[in-house]
Amino acid sequence: MHTAELGEARIRKPRADALRNHALIVDAARVAFAARGSDASMDEIARAAGVGIGTLYRHFPTREALVEAVFCTELAEVAASADELLERHPPAVALRRWMDRYAGFVAAKRGMAESLRAMFAAGVVEPGDTRETVVGAVQTLLRAGAADGSLRDDVSADDVVFSLIGIFLASQSTDQAGRMLDLLLDGLVAARDRDRAGS
């Protein structure tokens, strides 16, 4: 590679501190949007990330750009967590822990609702892509449970996702949501495992 090409490669490759700042800002924004919603300011997010406001705007010139980054990062992590949880836990346990992970995504999404609506309207983010990603993650977990006999094989991932959304909309506290998620999981456990648990 010529000297000029090496120089161009160095310019194109993000520096380690830039990548770190990008991740810190996205993480801080995720927490702020989940906790304070539209009241979370860019200044507040920069302080929480430990960076200057100029650094934040270099990475994300607008609030919408930051919302998009948080949303896409969260969605990708929610999808990937299904396989990661199955590597460490039996399917039923993995599914219940994934439900908690999804609850965190929904909380952050609520905090970004106004910006997301504008992005959906502009076609920047497709609502259908979100649903397909979430349904795919649930399908992965249900198939694993059906394969080892721990979860019912007659429940669709669509029905589970709609049930989850209903729980998050109806519950009035985190504790109540947790109890309702436990009940949902009880309904998904295969009959033989329920009988064993009750004996």
N, C-alpha and C positions, 0 to 999 in steps of 0.2 A: 504494500500500500504506500502511495506517495505521501510526502509530508503534508501537502495540501489536503489530501483525503483524510489523513489522521486528524488534522485540525478540524475538519468538518464533522468527523465522527464524535470528537470531544465536545463540540458545540451542541450537537444533536442530543447527546446523552445527558439526561437530567442529573444534576449533582445530588449526592447523597443527602445533603441538608435540605435541598428543595423537595425531594421525595418525602423526607421525614416531616417537613412543615406541612406539606399537602395532606399527609395522613393525620397529623395532629389537628389540623383545621377541620377536616371531615368528621373526626371523632368528636371534637368539641361541639360542632354544629349538630350532630346527631343527638347528643345529650341535651343541648339547649332547645332544639325544636321539640323534643319529646316532653320536656319539662315546662317550657314557656310558650310554645307554639309561635304564633306570629309576633308575640311580644319580644322574642329573642332578637337582639340587635346584632349587627355585624361587629360593633365595638366589643360587645359582651363576648361574642364567640372568639374574637381575636385574643382577648385577655385570657379566656379559659384555655386556649390553645398555646398560650405563652409566646405569641408572635405579635409583631406590630401590625397596625391596621393596613399599612402599605403592603406588607407581605401578604396579608389575606387577599387584598384586591389584585395583587399580581397573579395570584393563583385563580381567583374567582372574581372577575370584574363586576359581576352583578349578583344580587341575592338569588336570582333564578338559577344562575350557573352553580352556585353552592348547593341549592336545593336539589338540582339534578344530580350532582355528584353524590350527595348523601343518599338520595333515593336509589340510585343505581348500585352504589356500594352495598347498601343494606339488602337490596333484593338479591344480589349475587351471593352475599353471605348466607342469607336465609336458605337459598337453594342448595348451596354447597354443604350447609350444616347437616342436611339429612344423611348424606353418605358418611360424613365425619362422625356423627352420633352412632350410626350403625356399626362403625368400626370398633366402638368402645362399649356399646351397651346392647342388650337384647332388644328386639324390635319394639316391644311395648314400652319399655323404658325410653328408648330413643324417640319414639313418637311423642311421649309426654314431654320430654325435654325440648323437642322441636316446637311443640305448642307454645312453650314459654318464650322461645326464641322468636317465634312469629308474633307473639304478643308485643314484644319490644319493637318489632318492625311496624306494627299497626300504630303503636303509640307515637313513634317518630313521624309516621305518615300523617296522622291527625294534626300534628304540629306544623306540617308543611302544606296543609290542605289547600289554602288559598293559592299559593304559588303552583301547586301541582295541578289544580283546576285550569289555570292559565296555560300551563305547559301541555296538558292534555288537549285543550282547545287548539293550541298552535301546532299540535302533532309532534312536539318534541319527544314526548313519552307516550306510548300507547297503553291504555288501560288493559287491553286484552293480553299484552305481553306479561303484565304483572300477574294476572290470573293464571295464565298458562304455566308460568314459572312456579307459582305456589302450588298449584294442583299437581304439577310434576313431582315436586318434593314430597308431597303427601302420598302420591302413588308409589314412590320408591319405598317409603316406610311401610305402607300397607302390604305391598308385595312381599317384602321381607318377612313380615309377620304372618302372612298367609302361608308362606313357604315353610316356616317352622311350626305352624299350627298354633301360634300364640295369639294371632289376631284373626277376626272374621274375614272370610274371603268373599262375602256378598255385599260389601259396602263400597260405594264409589268414592273416589277422592274428591269429586265435586261436592258430594253431600257433606263430607267432613269439612271442607273449606267453608261452605255456606253455614254450617253449624258453628264453626269457629268465629266467623264474622258476627253471627247472631249473639254469641256469648260476649264478644267485645263491645258490641253496641248496647246490650242490655245490662251488663254488670255495672254496679255502682262503686266498686272498689276492687283493688288488686286481689284482696283475699277472696271476695265473692267470685271473681273470674277464675281464680285457682280452683275453688271448689267445683265450679261448673265444668272446668276442663277435666277434673278428675272424674266427674260423672260421665262426660263424653267418652273418656278413655274406657271406663267400665263397660259402656255399651259397645265398644269395639273389640273388647277382649273375647277370644273364642270361648264357646260354652264350656268346654272341658276344663279350661283354666279357671273360669269362674266357679265351677263346681269344686275344683281342687282348693281354691281359696276359701270357699265356704265350709269345707269339711274340717 
